[in-house]
Amino acid sequence: MARQAPAEAHDNLERGLSNRHLQLIAIGGAIGTGLFLGSGKVISLTGPSVLFIYAGIGCMMFLLMRALGELLLSNLNYKTFGDIAKDLIGPWAGFFVSWTYWVTWIVICVADIIAITTYVAYINKGIPSWVPALITAAVLVLLNLQPVKFFGEFEFWFSLIKIIAILALIATGVYLLVSGFKNPDTGTSASLSHLWEHGGLFPFGASGFLLGFQLGIFSFIGVELVGTAAAETKDPAHNLPRAINSIVVRVLIFYIGALTVIMAITPWNKLDPEQSPFVTTFAYAGFAAAAFAINLVVLTSAASSANSGFYSGTRMMHALARDGHAPRGFALTDARGVPRRSVFFSTVFVLSVVPILLLGNSVIEAFTFVTSVASTFIIFVWSMIAVSFICYLRKHPERHASSKFRTPLARVTPWLVLAFFAFILVTLSLAEDTRLPLLCTPIWFAALAAAWQVTKRRLLRTGQPLTATVDIPEHASE
């Protein structure tokens, strides 16, 4: 009797995400949990200039995503940012980008699970914190062991919840504005004039405006998820441009629209930085369950972010293994295209959330520092996308010329984005809570450099290529 082939029969991912999945993943990635919980604090530190901050960051992220979109469509065999970097810059770049992106999202995933325990405590303080953490981790593992379409469905519905919450806030705010609502806490009437009547649009001057960028940039972590998901999306040549082109509209509606309404209802200098302005705005409209509802939205937002982080981490580990930069077994996928071994490996690190919660506040404070470091890593990954695009223009000008999704001002855009990220790093060095994490990030890259030398020597010694090749499809730019 013939022996049955194991489930891990190949190392290819499946294109199981539809257009609606990709569109909602793109929207969900652009709406961070910080918009619901932390926007009050950001407004209190920057005033109405927060609108210009989010608009500026949104424009830069749009340009970066346009460059990423053109890169992905120039060769549909690109599966991750690491594939792009190794092909256009060199094997070392793929190694650095892939491992940095993996550790970034695994750490953020753990941070999201810790946040979920906080939101569960709001609903029921009697539940031990490790219980929702363990349940969440188990659910994430089960979801990511399913075909990618299940991940798409999960993200679709959780992103929809965030969208509905923001649109409901905007509708509520418009109603309060039109009805001449008088704020019972401040004694002021709802008016758009609140945007400039309390110290002007830039009440804290240039310094407050500049510091606002280091707070706002991290709300956009996840916008690049559309690139990771594109590798498992049906008809990416049609669906990816639509998802990327909608970024500007999303930023205008979900960030600029929502925050404009909030500051029109309550003068920015009267907002409580410790409370979600979403809760107070709904409460003014007579929605007594506002606090509970927003906490539920934030809970789903954190769960969505954790799921996205876990998904991205497993896909990046799969790519590292295919390149020979991680154990080869992690590259194997089952008959449904799921990299199960990568899922289980990432699970080991995600489950570290349980002992972190059991050990107490001191460990959580240390972990907060680590997440701040991880957040700065994403700027490195974004910057490498821009550098890859510069290399792409030099190495493959014919692909750019024939691309149906060309980046606007292609010769200028990547340099403009890199200059913007350099500016963000400067703002991170100005604030005390981000300066030390920023100064510690070189330790990670020094460790990566040493690990790359070890990996490189091993591959050369065994006669293996420094990285897996990326094939060129016949119609790569179409």
N, C-alpha and C positions, 0 to 999 in steps of 0.2 A: 504493500500500500504506500502510495506517495506521501511524503511528509509535507504537511501544510506549511506554506510560507508564513513567516511571522507577520504580525500586523504592521511592524515598522518596515515596510517594503521599499520605501523610497525616502528622498529628503526634499521633496517639493511641497510648497504651500499651495493651497487651493484658492481659486478666485471665487469666493462664496458671498462677497458683499455686493449688494445691489446699490443702485443710485440713491435711493432714499436713505440707506444706511450711511453711505459716505457723506451725504449732505448734512445729516444730523450729527454725525461724528465731528464734522468740521465745525458746526455751530456749537456743539457741546465743548469742543476743545478751546473755543474762543471765549467761553463764559466760565470764568473761574469762581470758586467758592468765595473768594475774597470780595466779589461784587456784592454778595448777599450779606456777609457778616462784617467785612472790614471796610466797606466804602465810607461809613461814617467817620472812621479814624482818618482815612485818606483825605476826606473833605475838610476835616478840622485842621489838618496840617498844611493844606494847599489852598483852601478856598475854592472859588469858582474856576480857578486856573486848572483844576483837575480835568475840565472838559478839553482843554487844549493838550494836556498831557496824554490823555487817552487817545485823542485824535491823532497826535503825532506818532505815538507808539503803534497805533493801528495802521497808519499809512506805511510805516517802515516794515511792519510784519506782512502787510499785503505785498510789498515789493519783494521781500524775501520769499514768500510763498509762490509768487509768480516765477521767480528764478528756480525754486524747487520743482514747480510744476513742469517747467520746460525741461529741466534735467531728467525728471522721471519719464517724460514722454519721448525724450530723445533716445531712450533705450528701455524698452518695457521689461528687460531682464534685471533692471535695478530693483532690488527688493527693500533695501534700507538705505539710510544715510551713509552707513558704513560702506555699502557697495559703491555708492557715488564717489565717496572720498578715496577709496582704494584704487578705483579705476582712473580717476582724474588727477589725483595728487600723488598717491603711492601707497603701497601696502601698510606702511607705518601709520598713515592717516586713517585708514580703515580700522586698524587696531585701536587707535586712540579714540576715535569717534564712537565706535561700537561699545567698548567697555565703559566709556564715560556716560553714554546714554543709558546703558543697562543699569549702572549703579545709581544714576540720577532717578530713574523711574522706580526702581525697587525701594529706594529710601523714601521717595514721595508717597509711594503706595503704603508703606508702613505708617508714615505721618498721617495719611488720610484715614487709616484704620483707627489710629489713636484719636483723631478728631471725631470719628463716628461714635466712639465710646462716650465722648463728651455730650454729644447730641442725644444719645440714648439715656444718659444720666438726667438730662432735662426732663425727659418723659417719665422715667422711673429711677429715682436715686438708689433704690434698694438693690438694683442689679449690679453684681460685681463687674468691674470694668473689663476683666479678662474674658468674660462670657461673650459679650457682643463682638469682641476682637477675634476670638477663636471662631465664632460662627461666621463672621465676615470673611476671614481667611479661608475657611472651608468652602464657602459659597464661591469665592473667587477661583479656587482651584477647580471646583466642579464645572463652573462656567467655561474656564479656559481649556478644559479637557474635551469640550464639545467642538463640533465644526465651527468655523469662524462666523457663520451666519447667526449663531446664537449670541456671540459677542456683539454682532451688529444689531440684533433685536434689543438686547439689553441697553446698549448705548442709545438706540433710537428712542425708546420710551423714556429713559431717564433724561435725555437731552430735551425731550418734548416737555417734561415737567418744568425744567428750568425756563424754557421759552415761554410757557403759559404763565409762569409766575411773574416774569418781567413784563410781558404784555399786559397782564392784569394790573400791575403797579402803574404802568404808563396810563392805562385807561382810567384807573382810579384817580391819578393825579390830574388828568385833563378834566375829569368830572368836578373835582374840588376847585380847580381854577375857574371853570365856567360858572359854577354855582356861587362864587364869591365866598368861599369857605374862610372862616376866621379861626386861626389856630388858638385853641384854649390854653396852651402852655406858654406861648410867646405873646399872645394878644395881637398878632399881626395877621393881615389878610393875605391869602394866597395870591402871588403875583410874580411874573417873570422879572420884575424890576429888582427882586431880591438878589439877582445874579450880580448886579453892579452897584447896589445902594449901600452895601456894608463893607466899605474899604476898597471898592473897585474889583475888577476881575483878577487882579494880582495883589491881594491884601498883604502878603508876606514878602513882596518884592521878588527879585531874581533868585535869592537863596531858597526861599520856600518853593518857588516854581521848579528849580533844578532838583531839589531833594525829592520832589513828588515823582520824578521819573524812576527812582530806585524802588519806590513803593508800587508804582503802576506796572512796571515791566513784568513782574512775576504773575500778574493776573492773566497774562497771555501764554503762560507755560501750558502746553498741550495743543496750541494752534498747529504745531507741526505734525500732530498725530495723523492728519489727513495724508501725509506722505507715507507713514508706516502702513496705514490701511490700504493705500493705493495698490500695494503688492498683492492684495487678496480681493480686489474689486473687479467686478465684471465690467468690461468695456471702459477701461480707465481713460482712453483717448477722448471719450465723450463726457464721462462723469467727473473726472478730476478738474478740468477747467471750470466747470459750473460751480464746484465746491469752492475753489480758490477765488473766483471772481466775486463771490458773494460776501467775502470777508469785509469789505468796506461798508456794505449795507448793514452787516451784523454789528459792526462797531458803532455805527451811527445810531442804530435802533437800541441795542442792548446796553451800551455804555453811555453814550452821549444823551440819548433820549431818556433813559431811566434816571440818570443823575441830574439832568436838567429839571425834571419833574420834582424830584426830591427836594432840590434847593429852592424851587419856586413855592412849594408848600410850606417848608420850614426854612427860614434864613440859615445860611450855612453856619454862621457863628452861634446858632442856637441848637444845632444838632448835638446829641450826646454821642461822643466818640466810642463809648462803651456799648452802645446799643445799635442794632441793625436799623438803618433808616427805613428799610422795607417794612419792618414791624410797625414802626410809629405811623407811617403813611397809611397803611391798611387800617390801623387802629382808629385814626382820625375819621375814616370813612364808615366807622361803626362795625368793623369786622373784629369782633371780640376775640376770635380764635387766631388772630394774626400771628402772635408769637409762636403758637404751636404749629401753625401752617408753615411759617418760614423755616422753623427748625426742621420740619419734615422735608422741605425743599432742599435745605442745606445738607441734610442727611443723605438724600438721594444724590445730590451733587458730589459729595465726598465719596459715596459708593461708586459713582460713575468714574470719578477721577482715579480711584484705586483700581477699578477694573481696567481702565485704559492703561494705567501704569504697568499693571501685571501683564497685560497683553503685549505691550511694547517691549517689556523686559524679556519675555519668552521668545519673541520674534528676533530680538537682537542677539540673544544667546544662540538661537538656531543659526543665525548668519555667521556668528563668530566660529561656531563649530565647523561649518561648511568651509570656512577659510583656513582651518587648521589652527585657529587662534584660541580655541577652547577644545575640550575633549570631543573627539569625533562623534561619539554616541549621541551628543546633544543635537546633532543635525538630523537624526532620523525622525521621520513622521509616520503616523499610522495611515491606514487606508483612507482616512477622511482628511488627511493633510494636516493633522494636529501634531506639533512637536512635543510629544508627551514628556520626554526626558527633560527637555528644557523647562517645561511647566513644573515638574517635580523639583528640579534644581532651584528654581526661583522661589518655590514654596518654602524651602528651608530657610531662606533669608526673610521672607515675609512673616513667617511664624515667630520670628524674633520679637514681634510686637508683644507677645504674651509675657515673656520674662521682663520686658521693659516696663510693662504696666504693673507687674507684681513687685518689682524692685523699688518703685516709688518715685517721688518728684525729682530727686537729684539726677537720676538716670534720664528722666524725661527732659530735664533742662539741658543735659548733655546732648540728647538726641535732637533737641530744637536747634542747637548749634550745628549739628551735622546736616540737618535739612537745609539750613541757610547756606552751608558750603555746597550742597548738592544743587541748590537753586542757581548758584553762580555757574555751575557746570553747563547748564542749558545754554548760556551765552556762548560758551566755547563751541557747542554743537551747532548752534545757529550760525556762528561765524564761519565754521568749516563748510557749511552749505554755500555761503557767499564766496569763499575761497575756491571751492569746487567749481562754481559757476565761472569764475575768472579763468580757471584752467580749461574749462570746457570751451570758452570762446577762443582761446588760443590754439587748442588742439583740434577742435572740430568746428571750424567756422562754417563749413558746409551744412552741418546739422542745424546750426542756428539759423542760417539763411533759409533753409527749407522747412523750419518748424512752423506748425500751425498754431502754436501757443507761445509766441515770442514774448520775452520779457521787455516791458517798456524801458526805453533809454538804457539798453543792455550794457553799454560800455561804462555807464556812470553808476547804475543801480547798485552793483555789489560793493563798490567802493563807498558809496553813500551809506549803505547799511553797516559796513564795517566801521566807518567813522562814528556812526550812531552808537554802536555797541561799545566802542572805546569811550565815548562820552558816558554811557551807562556805568562802565567800570569806574570812572572818575567819581560819579555820584555815589557809588557804593562805598568808595573809600572815605567819603566825607561824613557818613553817619556811623556812630559808635557801634550800633547793633549789627551792622553789615561789614564793618572794616576788618575785624579780626577773622571772620569766616573767609573773606576775600583773600587775606594775607596767607591763610592756611591752604588755599587751593593748590599752590605750586607743589606741595608735598605729594598730592595725588598724581600729578603729572610726572614728577620725578620717579615715583614708584612705577608708573606705567612705562616710562622710558626704560627702566631696568628690566621690567617684565618683557618688553618688546625685544630687547637684546637677547634674553634667554630663549624666547620663542623663535626668534630669527635663527639663532645658532642651531636649535633643535631641528628646525625645518631644513636648513642647509645640510646638516650632518646626515639626515635620513634621506636626502635627495628629493625632498618635497618642494613644491613651489611656495613662495612666501605668502601667497594668497590665492584663493580660487579665482579663475578667470571669469569675466563677465562677457557672455556671448553678445553679439550684435545682431538683432533681428534684421530681416531683409528690409522692412519699412520702419526703421526705428523712429523716425521723426514724424510719422503720420499720426 
